[in-house]
Amino acid sequence: MLKSVTGFSLLAWRSIDEAQARADIAEVTALLQAGELHAATTTLPLTDIARAHQLLEDRAIPGRIVLIP
């Protein structure tokens, strides 16, 4: 089953039901540690910064772009 989370307020979510928020964080942490959950990232060399900006402007990449030296 595919699930995704985008654009939410962590503070508002936690304030609604703190116990459930803690349980959710524990579940997500376990999934990350098990390798069953991956962040949506794209890695580009710093020299491709113009391309990175274009990808952001075009909304071509779901998630984050990480520039490395």
PQR file of N, CA, C, O and H, with PARSE charges and radii, in Angstrom:
ATOM      1  N   MET A   1       0.838  -1.164   0.000 -0.4000 1.5000
ATOM      2  CA  MET A   1       0.000   0.000   0.000 -0.0000 2.0000
ATOM      3  C   MET A   1       0.895   1.242   0.000  0.5500 1.7000
ATOM      4  O   MET A   1       1.826   1.331   0.800 -0.5500 1.4000
ATOM      5  N   LEU A   2       0.624   2.188  -0.877 -0.4000 1.5000
ATOM      6  CA  LEU A   2       1.401   3.413  -0.986 -0.0000 2.0000
ATOM      7  C   LEU A   2       0.750   4.501  -0.154  0.5500 1.7000
ATOM      8  O   LEU A   2      -0.443   4.767  -0.300 -0.5500 1.4000
ATOM      9  H   LEU A   2      -0.132   2.115  -1.528  0.4000 1.0000
ATOM     10  N   LYS A   3       1.520   5.129   0.711 -0.4000 1.5000
ATOM     11  CA  LYS A   3       1.042   6.250   1.517 -0.0000 2.0000
ATOM     12  C   LYS A   3       2.026   7.386   1.354  0.5500 1.7000
ATOM     13  O   LYS A   3       3.218   7.157   1.150 -0.5500 1.4000
ATOM     14  H   LYS A   3       2.489   4.913   0.829  0.4000 1.0000
ATOM     15  N   SER A   4       1.537   8.603   1.442 -0.4000 1.5000
ATOM     16  CA  SER A   4       2.431   9.752   1.393 -0.0000 2.0000
ATOM     17  C   SER A   4       1.903  10.843   2.315  0.5500 1.7000
ATOM     18  O   SER A   4       0.709  10.918   2.607 -0.5500 1.4000
ATOM     19  H   SER A   4       0.568   8.789   1.607  0.4000 1.0000
ATOM     20  N   VAL A   5       2.824  11.681   2.762 -0.4000 1.5000
ATOM     21  CA  VAL A   5       2.491  12.817   3.612 -0.0000 2.0000
ATOM     22  C   VAL A   5       3.167  14.027   3.010  0.5500 1.7000
ATOM     23  O   VAL A   5       4.364  13.999   2.726 -0.5500 1.4000
ATOM     24  H   VAL A   5       3.794  11.620   2.525  0.4000 1.0000
ATOM     25  N   THR A   6       2.412  15.085   2.814 -0.4000 1.5000
ATOM     26  CA  THR A   6       3.003  16.318   2.302 -0.0000 2.0000
ATOM     27  C   THR A   6       2.374  17.516   2.997  0.5500 1.7000
ATOM     28  O   THR A   6       1.178  17.520   3.291 -0.5500 1.4000
ATOM     29  H   THR A   6       1.439  15.108   3.045  0.4000 1.0000
ATOM     30  N   GLY A   7       3.173  18.512   3.252 -0.4000 1.5000
ATOM     31  CA  GLY A   7       2.719  19.802   3.726 -0.0000 2.0000
ATOM     32  C   GLY A   7       1.755  19.812   4.895  0.5500 1.7000
ATOM     33  O   GLY A   7       0.580  20.136   4.719 -0.5500 1.4000
ATOM     34  H   GLY A   7       4.144  18.509   3.013  0.4000 1.0000
ATOM     35  N   PHE A   8       2.219  19.470   6.070 -0.4000 1.5000
ATOM     36  CA  PHE A   8       1.353  19.547   7.231 -0.0000 2.0000
ATOM     37  C   PHE A   8       2.094  20.228   8.369  0.5500 1.7000
ATOM     38  O   PHE A   8       3.324  20.275   8.374 -0.5500 1.4000
ATOM     39  H   PHE A   8       3.173  19.208   6.213  0.4000 1.0000
ATOM     40  N   SER A   9       1.346  20.757   9.335 -0.4000 1.5000
ATOM     41  CA  SER A   9       1.934  21.434  10.483 -0.0000 2.0000
ATOM     42  C   SER A   9       2.165  20.426  11.597  0.5500 1.7000
ATOM     43  O   SER A   9       1.215  19.885  12.162 -0.5500 1.4000
ATOM     44  H   SER A   9       0.346  20.719   9.330  0.4000 1.0000
ATOM     45  N   LEU A  10       3.417  20.181  11.907 -0.4000 1.5000
ATOM     46  CA  LEU A  10       3.757  19.223  12.945 -0.0000 2.0000
ATOM     47  C   LEU A  10       3.209  19.656  14.306  0.5500 1.7000
ATOM     48  O   LEU A  10       2.721  18.820  15.067 -0.5500 1.4000
ATOM     49  H   LEU A  10       4.189  20.621  11.448  0.4000 1.0000
ATOM     50  N   LEU A  11       3.282  20.945  14.618 -0.4000 1.5000
ATOM     51  CA  LEU A  11       2.784  21.422  15.912 -0.0000 2.0000
ATOM     52  C   LEU A  11       1.275  21.276  16.035  0.5500 1.7000
ATOM     53  O   LEU A  11       0.776  20.874  17.086 -0.5500 1.4000
ATOM     54  H   LEU A  11       3.677  21.625  14.000  0.4000 1.0000
ATOM     55  N   ALA A  12       0.550  21.595  14.987 -0.4000 1.5000
ATOM     56  CA  ALA A  12      -0.913  21.456  15.022 -0.0000 2.0000
ATOM     57  C   ALA A  12      -1.304  19.988  15.136  0.5500 1.7000
ATOM     58  O   ALA A  12      -2.211  19.642  15.893 -0.5500 1.4000
ATOM     59  H   ALA A  12       0.955  21.922  14.133  0.4000 1.0000
ATOM     60  N   TRP A  13      -0.634  19.140  14.400 -0.4000 1.5000
ATOM     61  CA  TRP A  13      -0.914  17.701  14.434 -0.0000 2.0000
ATOM     62  C   TRP A  13      -0.673  17.148  15.828  0.5500 1.7000
ATOM     63  O   TRP A  13      -1.487  16.384  16.345 -0.5500 1.4000
ATOM     64  H   TRP A  13       0.103  19.422  13.785  0.4000 1.0000
ATOM     65  N   ARG A  14       0.444  17.531  16.438 -0.4000 1.5000
ATOM     66  CA  ARG A  14       0.777  17.039  17.767 -0.0000 2.0000
ATOM     67  C   ARG A  14      -0.187  17.541  18.828  0.5500 1.7000
ATOM     68  O   ARG A  14      -0.499  16.821  19.776 -0.5500 1.4000
ATOM     69  H   ARG A  14       1.106  18.152  16.017  0.4000 1.0000
ATOM     70  N   SER A  15      -0.658  18.761  18.678 -0.4000 1.5000
ATOM     71  CA  SER A  15      -1.541  19.335  19.696 -0.0000 2.0000
ATOM     72  C   SER A  15      -2.930  18.701  19.693  0.5500 1.7000
ATOM     73  O   SER A  15      -3.637  18.768  20.698 -0.5500 1.4000
ATOM     74  H   SER A  15      -0.404  19.346  17.908  0.4000 1.0000
ATOM     75  N   ILE A  16      -3.323  18.097  18.597 -0.4000 1.5000
ATOM     76  CA  ILE A  16      -4.651  17.478  18.523 -0.0000 2.0000
ATOM     77  C   ILE A  16      -4.720  16.246  19.412  0.5500 1.7000
ATOM     78  O   ILE A  16      -5.673  16.094  20.176 -0.5500 1.4000
ATOM     79  H   ILE A  16      -2.748  18.043  17.780  0.4000 1.0000
ATOM     80  N   ASP A  17      -3.742  15.375  19.331 -0.4000 1.5000
ATOM     81  CA  ASP A  17      -3.723  14.142  20.125 -0.0000 2.0000
ATOM     82  C   ASP A  17      -2.270  13.745  20.333  0.5500 1.7000
ATOM     83  O   ASP A  17      -1.693  13.031  19.513 -0.5500 1.4000
ATOM     84  H   ASP A  17      -2.968  15.499  18.711  0.4000 1.0000
ATOM     85  N   GLU A  18      -1.683  14.206  21.424 -0.4000 1.5000
ATOM     86  CA  GLU A  18      -0.255  13.998  21.658 -0.0000 2.0000
ATOM     87  C   GLU A  18       0.115  12.520  21.733  0.5500 1.7000
ATOM     88  O   GLU A  18       1.158  12.118  21.217 -0.5500 1.4000
ATOM     89  H   GLU A  18      -2.152  14.786  22.090  0.4000 1.0000
ATOM     90  N   ALA A  19      -0.723  11.711  22.366 -0.4000 1.5000
ATOM     91  CA  ALA A  19      -0.428  10.276  22.474 -0.0000 2.0000
ATOM     92  C   ALA A  19      -0.412   9.614  21.100  0.5500 1.7000
ATOM     93  O   ALA A  19       0.452   8.784  20.818 -0.5500 1.4000
ATOM     94  H   ALA A  19      -1.571  12.037  22.786  0.4000 1.0000
ATOM     95  N   GLN A  20      -1.366   9.980  20.246 -0.4000 1.5000
ATOM     96  CA  GLN A  20      -1.406   9.412  18.898 -0.0000 2.0000
ATOM     97  C   GLN A  20      -0.212   9.894  18.079  0.5500 1.7000
ATOM     98  O   GLN A  20       0.351   9.129  17.295 -0.5500 1.4000
ATOM     99  H   GLN A  20      -2.068  10.655  20.475  0.4000 1.0000
ATOM    100  N   ALA A  21       0.178  11.158  18.256 -0.4000 1.5000
ATOM    101  CA  ALA A  21       1.337  11.694  17.549 -0.0000 2.0000
ATOM    102  C   ALA A  21       2.592  10.913  17.921  0.5500 1.7000
ATOM    103  O   ALA A  21       3.400  10.591  17.050 -0.5500 1.4000
ATOM    104  H   ALA A  21      -0.280  11.779  18.892  0.4000 1.0000
ATOM    105  N   ARG A  22       2.765  10.606  19.204 -0.4000 1.5000
ATOM    106  CA  ARG A  22       3.927   9.826  19.639 -0.0000 2.0000
ATOM    107  C   ARG A  22       3.901   8.425  19.026  0.5500 1.7000
ATOM    108  O   ARG A  22       4.934   7.918  18.589 -0.5500 1.4000
ATOM    109  H   ARG A  22       2.109  10.868  19.912  0.4000 1.0000
ATOM    110  N   ALA A  23       2.734   7.808  18.994 -0.4000 1.5000
ATOM    111  CA  ALA A  23       2.608   6.470  18.401 -0.0000 2.0000
ATOM    112  C   ALA A  23       2.926   6.521  16.904  0.5500 1.7000
ATOM    113  O   ALA A  23       3.598   5.631  16.382 -0.5500 1.4000
ATOM    114  H   ALA A  23       1.895   8.221  19.349  0.4000 1.0000
ATOM    115  N   ASP A  24       2.449   7.549  16.219 -0.4000 1.5000
ATOM    116  CA  ASP A  24       2.715   7.702  14.781 -0.0000 2.0000
ATOM    117  C   ASP A  24       4.202   7.897  14.515  0.5500 1.7000
ATOM    118  O   ASP A  24       4.751   7.313  13.580 -0.5500 1.4000
ATOM    119  H   ASP A  24       1.903   8.272  16.643  0.4000 1.0000
ATOM    120  N   ILE A  25       4.856   8.720  15.339 -0.4000 1.5000
ATOM    121  CA  ILE A  25       6.290   8.957  15.172 -0.0000 2.0000
ATOM    122  C   ILE A  25       7.071   7.666  15.402  0.5500 1.7000
ATOM    123  O   ILE A  25       8.030   7.382  14.685 -0.5500 1.4000
ATOM    124  H   ILE A  25       4.410   9.194  16.098  0.4000 1.0000
ATOM    125  N   ALA A  26       6.664   6.892  16.395 -0.4000 1.5000
ATOM    126  CA  ALA A  26       7.331   5.609  16.652 -0.0000 2.0000
ATOM    127  C   ALA A  26       7.166   4.673  15.464  0.5500 1.7000
ATOM    128  O   ALA A  26       8.104   3.965  15.097 -0.5500 1.4000
ATOM    129  H   ALA A  26       5.885   7.123  16.978  0.4000 1.0000
ATOM    130  N   GLU A  27       5.974   4.663  14.856 -0.4000 1.5000
ATOM    131  CA  GLU A  27       5.734   3.807  13.691 -0.0000 2.0000
ATOM    132  C   GLU A  27       6.590   4.242  12.506  0.5500 1.7000
ATOM    133  O   GLU A  27       7.198   3.405  11.837 -0.5500 1.4000
ATOM    134  H   GLU A  27       5.213   5.238  15.154  0.4000 1.0000
ATOM    135  N   VAL A  28       6.641   5.540  12.245 -0.4000 1.5000
ATOM    136  CA  VAL A  28       7.434   6.049  11.122 -0.0000 2.0000
ATOM    137  C   VAL A  28       8.913   5.756  11.351  0.5500 1.7000
ATOM    138  O   VAL A  28       9.618   5.369  10.419 -0.5500 1.4000
ATOM    139  H   VAL A  28       6.147   6.220  12.787  0.4000 1.0000
ATOM    140  N   THR A  29       9.387   5.935  12.578 -0.4000 1.5000
ATOM    141  CA  THR A  29      10.781   5.654  12.899 -0.0000 2.0000
ATOM    142  C   THR A  29      11.102   4.185  12.654  0.5500 1.7000
ATOM    143  O   THR A  29      12.147   3.866  12.086 -0.5500 1.4000
ATOM    144  H   THR A  29       8.814   6.249  13.335  0.4000 1.0000
ATOM    145  N   ALA A  30      10.222   3.297  13.074 -0.4000 1.5000
ATOM    146  CA  ALA A  30      10.433   1.862  12.856 -0.0000 2.0000
ATOM    147  C   ALA A  30      10.479   1.538  11.363  0.5500 1.7000
ATOM    148  O   ALA A  30      11.305   0.732  10.932 -0.5500 1.4000
ATOM    149  H   ALA A  30       9.373   3.556  13.535  0.4000 1.0000
ATOM    150  N   LEU A  31       9.611   2.150  10.580 -0.4000 1.5000
ATOM    151  CA  LEU A  31       9.598   1.915   9.130 -0.0000 2.0000
ATOM    152  C   LEU A  31      10.889   2.415   8.482  0.5500 1.7000
ATOM    153  O   LEU A  31      11.436   1.755   7.598 -0.5500 1.4000
ATOM    154  H   LEU A  31       8.941   2.804  10.930  0.4000 1.0000
ATOM    155  N   LEU A  32      11.377   3.583   8.920 -0.4000 1.5000
ATOM    156  CA  LEU A  32      12.644   4.101   8.398 -0.0000 2.0000
ATOM    157  C   LEU A  32      13.795   3.163   8.735  0.5500 1.7000
ATOM    158  O   LEU A  32      14.625   2.859   7.878 -0.5500 1.4000
ATOM    159  H   LEU A  32      10.933   4.119   9.637  0.4000 1.0000
ATOM    160  N   GLN A  33      13.845   2.703   9.991 -0.4000 1.5000
ATOM    161  CA  GLN A  33      14.918   1.813  10.414 -0.0000 2.0000
ATOM    162  C   GLN A  33      14.875   0.482   9.677  0.5500 1.7000
ATOM    163  O   GLN A  33      15.920  -0.117   9.419 -0.5500 1.4000
ATOM    164  H   GLN A  33      13.170   2.950  10.687  0.4000 1.0000
ATOM    165  N   ALA A  34      13.686   0.015   9.338 -0.4000 1.5000
ATOM    166  CA  ALA A  34      13.535  -1.263   8.631 -0.0000 2.0000
ATOM    167  C   ALA A  34      13.781  -1.122   7.131  0.5500 1.7000
ATOM    168  O   ALA A  34      13.808  -2.119   6.409 -0.5500 1.4000
ATOM    169  H   ALA A  34      12.838   0.501   9.547  0.4000 1.0000
ATOM    170  N   GLY A  35      13.962   0.112   6.659 -0.4000 1.5000
ATOM    171  CA  GLY A  35      14.183   0.334   5.235 -0.0000 2.0000
ATOM    172  C   GLY A  35      12.912   0.254   4.410  0.5500 1.7000
ATOM    173  O   GLY A  35      12.977   0.131   3.187 -0.5500 1.4000
ATOM    174  H   GLY A  35      13.940   0.922   7.246  0.4000 1.0000
ATOM    175  N   GLU A  36      11.753   0.324   5.062 -0.4000 1.5000
ATOM    176  CA  GLU A  36      10.478   0.227   4.363 -0.0000 2.0000
ATOM    177  C   GLU A  36       9.900   1.598   3.991  0.5500 1.7000
ATOM    178  O   GLU A  36       8.884   1.688   3.302 -0.5500 1.4000
ATOM    179  H   GLU A  36      11.701   0.424   6.056  0.4000 1.0000
ATOM    180  N   LEU A  37      10.557   2.651   4.452 -0.4000 1.5000
ATOM    181  CA  LEU A  37      10.094   4.007   4.182 -0.0000 2.0000
ATOM    182  C   LEU A  37      11.287   4.821   3.714  0.5500 1.7000
ATOM    183  O   LEU A  37      12.363   4.755   4.307 -0.5500 1.4000
ATOM    184  H   LEU A  37      11.382   2.578   5.012  0.4000 1.0000
ATOM    185  N   HIS A  38      11.097   5.580   2.663 -0.4000 1.5000
ATOM    186  CA  HIS A  38      12.189   6.369   2.101 -0.0000 2.0000
ATOM    187  C   HIS A  38      11.711   7.794   1.850  0.5500 1.7000
ATOM    188  O   HIS A  38      10.579   8.015   1.419 -0.5500 1.4000
ATOM    189  H   HIS A  38      10.222   5.634   2.181  0.4000 1.0000
ATOM    190  N   ALA A  39      12.581   8.750   2.125 -0.4000 1.5000
ATOM    191  CA  ALA A  39      12.266  10.149   1.840 -0.0000 2.0000
ATOM    192  C   ALA A  39      12.367  10.389   0.338  0.5500 1.7000
ATOM    193  O   ALA A  39      13.226   9.822  -0.336 -0.5500 1.4000
ATOM    194  H   ALA A  39      13.500   8.570   2.475  0.4000 1.0000
ATOM    195  N   ALA A  40      11.497  11.220  -0.165 -0.4000 1.5000
ATOM    196  CA  ALA A  40      11.516  11.555  -1.592 -0.0000 2.0000
ATOM    197  C   ALA A  40      12.559  12.650  -1.807  0.5500 1.7000
ATOM    198  O   ALA A  40      12.286  13.832  -1.600 -0.5500 1.4000
ATOM    199  H   ALA A  40      10.799  11.681   0.383  0.4000 1.0000
ATOM    200  N   THR A  41      13.758  12.239  -2.226 -0.4000 1.5000
ATOM    201  CA  THR A  41      14.820  13.207  -2.458 -0.0000 2.0000
ATOM    202  C   THR A  41      15.501  12.935  -3.792  0.5500 1.7000
ATOM    203  O   THR A  41      15.522  11.808  -4.287 -0.5500 1.4000
ATOM    204  H   THR A  41      13.980  11.278  -2.394  0.4000 1.0000
ATOM    205  N   THR A  42      16.045  13.980  -4.343 -0.4000 1.5000
ATOM    206  CA  THR A  42      16.877  13.893  -5.538 -0.0000 2.0000
ATOM    207  C   THR A  42      18.199  14.556  -5.187  0.5500 1.7000
ATOM    208  O   THR A  42      18.214  15.650  -4.622 -0.5500 1.4000
ATOM    209  H   THR A  42      16.028  14.895  -3.940  0.4000 1.0000
ATOM    210  N   THR A  43      19.293  13.912  -5.511 -0.4000 1.5000
ATOM    211  CA  THR A  43      20.618  14.455  -5.216 -0.0000 2.0000
ATOM    212  C   THR A  43      21.280  14.884  -6.518  0.5500 1.7000
ATOM    213  O   THR A  43      21.340  14.127  -7.487 -0.5500 1.4000
ATOM    214  H   THR A  43      19.281  13.023  -5.970  0.4000 1.0000
ATOM    215  N   LEU A  44      21.776  16.118  -6.515 -0.4000 1.5000
ATOM    216  CA  LEU A  44      22.459  16.668  -7.688 -0.0000 2.0000
ATOM    217  C   LEU A  44      23.770  17.297  -7.244  0.5500 1.7000
ATOM    218  O   LEU A  44      23.882  17.757  -6.108 -0.5500 1.4000
ATOM    219  H   LEU A  44      21.728  16.733  -5.728  0.4000 1.0000
ATOM    220  N   PRO A  45      24.763  17.323  -8.124 -0.5600 1.5000
ATOM    221  CA  PRO A  45      25.999  18.037  -7.780  0.2800 2.0000
ATOM    222  C   PRO A  45      25.734  19.540  -7.740  0.5500 1.7000
ATOM    223  O   PRO A  45      24.871  20.047  -8.456 -0.5500 1.4000
ATOM    224  N   LEU A  46      26.473  20.230  -6.911 -0.4000 1.5000
ATOM    225  CA  LEU A  46      26.309  21.666  -6.761 -0.0000 2.0000
ATOM    226  C   LEU A  46      26.444  22.402  -8.095  0.5500 1.7000
ATOM    227  O   LEU A  46      25.853  23.465  -8.282 -0.5500 1.4000
ATOM    228  H   LEU A  46      27.175  19.817  -6.330  0.4000 1.0000
ATOM    229  N   THR A  47      27.209  21.843  -9.006 -0.4000 1.5000
ATOM    230  CA  THR A  47      27.386  22.475 -10.317 -0.0000 2.0000
ATOM    231  C   THR A  47      26.091  22.472 -11.133  0.5500 1.7000
ATOM    232  O   THR A  47      25.985  23.204 -12.117 -0.5500 1.4000
ATOM    233  H   THR A  47      27.689  20.979  -8.854  0.4000 1.0000
ATOM    234  N   ASP A  48      25.111  21.663 -10.741 -0.4000 1.5000
ATOM    235  CA  ASP A  48      23.818  21.617 -11.433 -0.0000 2.0000
ATOM    236  C   ASP A  48      22.757  22.472 -10.737  0.5500 1.7000
ATOM    237  O   ASP A  48      21.568  22.159 -10.794 -0.5500 1.4000
ATOM    238  H   ASP A  48      25.198  21.068  -9.942  0.4000 1.0000
ATOM    239  N   ILE A  49      23.186  23.544 -10.087 -0.4000 1.5000
ATOM    240  CA  ILE A  49      22.244  24.356  -9.328 -0.0000 2.0000
ATOM    241  C   ILE A  49      21.161  24.983 -10.218  0.5500 1.7000
ATOM    242  O   ILE A  49      20.013  25.123  -9.796 -0.5500 1.4000
ATOM    243  H   ILE A  49      24.152  23.799 -10.041  0.4000 1.0000
ATOM    244  N   ALA A  50      21.524  25.352 -11.433 -0.4000 1.5000
ATOM    245  CA  ALA A  50      20.523  25.921 -12.344 -0.0000 2.0000
ATOM    246  C   ALA A  50      19.456  24.877 -12.672  0.5500 1.7000
ATOM    247  O   ALA A  50      18.268  25.196 -12.726 -0.5500 1.4000
ATOM    248  H   ALA A  50      22.456  25.238 -11.776  0.4000 1.0000
ATOM    249  N   ARG A  51      19.874  23.648 -12.887 -0.4000 1.5000
ATOM    250  CA  ARG A  51      18.928  22.564 -13.152 -0.0000 2.0000
ATOM    251  C   ARG A  51      18.036  22.324 -11.931  0.5500 1.7000
ATOM    252  O   ARG A  51      16.835  22.091 -12.067 -0.5500 1.4000
ATOM    253  H   ARG A  51      20.839  23.390 -12.843  0.4000 1.0000
ATOM    254  N   ALA A  52      18.629  22.383 -10.746 -0.4000 1.5000
ATOM    255  CA  ALA A  52      17.860  22.186  -9.513 -0.0000 2.0000
ATOM    256  C   ALA A  52      16.769  23.243  -9.395  0.5500 1.7000
ATOM    257  O   ALA A  52      15.628  22.927  -9.059 -0.5500 1.4000
ATOM    258  H   ALA A  52      19.605  22.572 -10.635  0.4000 1.0000
ATOM    259  N   HIS A  53      17.115  24.492  -9.670 -0.4000 1.5000
ATOM    260  CA  HIS A  53      16.120  25.566  -9.627 -0.0000 2.0000
ATOM    261  C   HIS A  53      15.016  25.327 -10.650  0.5500 1.7000
ATOM    262  O   HIS A  53      13.837  25.528 -10.358 -0.5500 1.4000
ATOM    263  H   HIS A  53      18.042  24.749  -9.943  0.4000 1.0000
ATOM    264  N   GLN A  54      15.393  24.906 -11.829 -0.4000 1.5000
ATOM    265  CA  GLN A  54      14.392  24.647 -12.864 -0.0000 2.0000
ATOM    266  C   GLN A  54      13.458  23.513 -12.447  0.5500 1.7000
ATOM    267  O   GLN A  54      12.246  23.612 -12.639 -0.5500 1.4000
ATOM    268  H   GLN A  54      16.351  24.743 -12.067  0.4000 1.0000
ATOM    269  N   LEU A  55      14.001  22.448 -11.885 -0.4000 1.5000
ATOM    270  CA  LEU A  55      13.175  21.334 -11.416 -0.0000 2.0000
ATOM    271  C   LEU A  55      12.192  21.795 -10.341  0.5500 1.7000
ATOM    272  O   LEU A  55      11.035  21.375 -10.331 -0.5500 1.4000
ATOM    273  H   LEU A  55      14.986  22.367 -11.729  0.4000 1.0000
ATOM    274  N   LEU A  56      12.659  22.667  -9.429 -0.4000 1.5000
ATOM    275  CA  LEU A  56      11.768  23.205  -8.394 -0.0000 2.0000
ATOM    276  C   LEU A  56      10.666  24.067  -9.008  0.5500 1.7000
ATOM    277  O   LEU A  56       9.492  23.922  -8.666 -0.5500 1.4000
ATOM    278  H   LEU A  56      13.599  23.009  -9.437  0.4000 1.0000
ATOM    279  N   GLU A  57      11.048  24.953  -9.905 -0.4000 1.5000
ATOM    280  CA  GLU A  57      10.072  25.835 -10.547 -0.0000 2.0000
ATOM    281  C   GLU A  57       9.036  25.045 -11.341  0.5500 1.7000
ATOM    282  O   GLU A  57       7.857  25.400 -11.354 -0.5500 1.4000
ATOM    283  H   GLU A  57      12.001  25.071 -10.182  0.4000 1.0000
ATOM    284  N   ASP A  58       9.471  23.983 -11.998 -0.4000 1.5000
ATOM    285  CA  ASP A  58       8.570  23.151 -12.797 -0.0000 2.0000
ATOM    286  C   ASP A  58       7.777  22.151 -11.947  0.5500 1.7000
ATOM    287  O   ASP A  58       6.896  21.453 -12.450 -0.5500 1.4000
ATOM    288  H   ASP A  58      10.428  23.694 -11.987  0.4000 1.0000
ATOM    289  N   ARG A  59       8.100  22.096 -10.677 -0.4000 1.5000
ATOM    290  CA  ARG A  59       7.486  21.107  -9.770 -0.0000 2.0000
ATOM    291  C   ARG A  59       7.644  19.688 -10.331  0.5500 1.7000
ATOM    292  O   ARG A  59       6.727  18.869 -10.266 -0.5500 1.4000
ATOM    293  H   ARG A  59       8.815  22.662 -10.268  0.4000 1.0000
ATOM    294  N   ALA A  60       8.823  19.427 -10.876 -0.4000 1.5000
ATOM    295  CA  ALA A  60       9.108  18.159 -11.541 -0.0000 2.0000
ATOM    296  C   ALA A  60       9.563  17.075 -10.567  0.5500 1.7000
ATOM    297  O   ALA A  60       9.572  15.891 -10.905 -0.5500 1.4000
ATOM    298  H   ALA A  60       9.568  20.093 -10.928  0.4000 1.0000
ATOM    299  N   ILE A  61       9.938  17.485  -9.364 -0.4000 1.5000
ATOM    300  CA  ILE A  61      10.470  16.543  -8.381 -0.0000 2.0000
ATOM    301  C   ILE A  61       9.584  16.538  -7.151  0.5500 1.7000
ATOM    302  O   ILE A  61       9.416  17.571  -6.503 -0.5500 1.4000
ATOM    303  H   ILE A  61       9.930  18.446  -9.089  0.4000 1.0000
ATOM    304  N   PRO A  62       9.012  15.382  -6.822 -0.5600 1.5000
ATOM    305  CA  PRO A  62       8.291  15.312  -5.549  0.2800 2.0000
ATOM    306  C   PRO A  62       9.308  15.170  -4.410  0.5500 1.7000
ATOM    307  O   PRO A  62      10.177  14.301  -4.473 -0.5500 1.4000
ATOM    308  N   GLY A  63       9.218  15.972  -3.415 -0.4000 1.5000
ATOM    309  CA  GLY A  63      10.172  15.884  -2.311 -0.0000 2.0000
ATOM    310  C   GLY A  63      11.206  16.987  -2.380  0.5500 1.7000
ATOM    311  O   GLY A  63      10.923  18.096  -2.835 -0.5500 1.4000
ATOM    312  H   GLY A  63       8.511  16.678  -3.363  0.4000 1.0000
ATOM    313  N   ARG A  64      12.393  16.676  -1.927 -0.4000 1.5000
ATOM    314  CA  ARG A  64      13.462  17.656  -1.790 -0.0000 2.0000
ATOM    315  C   ARG A  64      14.586  17.402  -2.782  0.5500 1.7000
ATOM    316  O   ARG A  64      14.787  16.286  -3.261 -0.5500 1.4000
ATOM    317  H   ARG A  64      12.622  15.776  -1.557  0.4000 1.0000
ATOM    318  N   ILE A  65      15.312  18.478  -3.073 -0.4000 1.5000
ATOM    319  CA  ILE A  65      16.512  18.361  -3.887 -0.0000 2.0000
ATOM    320  C   ILE A  65      17.688  18.678  -2.977  0.5500 1.7000
ATOM    321  O   ILE A  65      17.705  19.711  -2.307 -0.5500 1.4000
ATOM    322  H   ILE A  65      15.149  19.385  -2.684  0.4000 1.0000
ATOM    323  N   VAL A  66      18.670  17.786  -2.958 -0.4000 1.5000
ATOM    324  CA  VAL A  66      19.866  17.968  -2.136 -0.0000 2.0000
ATOM    325  C   VAL A  66      21.034  18.210  -3.083  0.5500 1.7000
ATOM    326  O   VAL A  66      21.300  17.404  -3.975 -0.5500 1.4000
ATOM    327  H   VAL A  66      18.657  16.947  -3.502  0.4000 1.0000
ATOM    328  N   LEU A  67      21.732  19.333  -2.881 -0.4000 1.5000
ATOM    329  CA  LEU A  67      22.903  19.669  -3.686 -0.0000 2.0000
ATOM    330  C   LEU A  67      24.147  19.280  -2.904  0.5500 1.7000
ATOM    331  O   LEU A  67      24.280  19.631  -1.731 -0.5500 1.4000
ATOM    332  H   LEU A  67      21.516  19.988  -2.156  0.4000 1.0000
ATOM    333  N   ILE A  68      25.060  18.556  -3.547 -0.4000 1.5000
ATOM    334  CA  ILE A  68      26.282  18.120  -2.883 -0.0000 2.0000
ATOM    335  C   ILE A  68      27.492  18.709  -3.590  0.5500 1.7000
ATOM    336  O   ILE A  68      27.484  18.874  -4.810 -0.5500 1.4000
ATOM    337  H   ILE A  68      24.952  18.271  -4.499  0.4000 1.0000
ATOM    338  N   PRO A  69      28.528  19.025  -2.829 -0.5600 1.5000
ATOM    339  CA  PRO A  69      29.733  19.608  -3.449  0.2800 2.0000
ATOM    340  C   PRO A  69      30.472  18.617  -4.315  0.5500 1.7000
ATOM    341  O   PRO A  69      31.500  18.955  -4.901 -0.5500 1.4000
TER
END
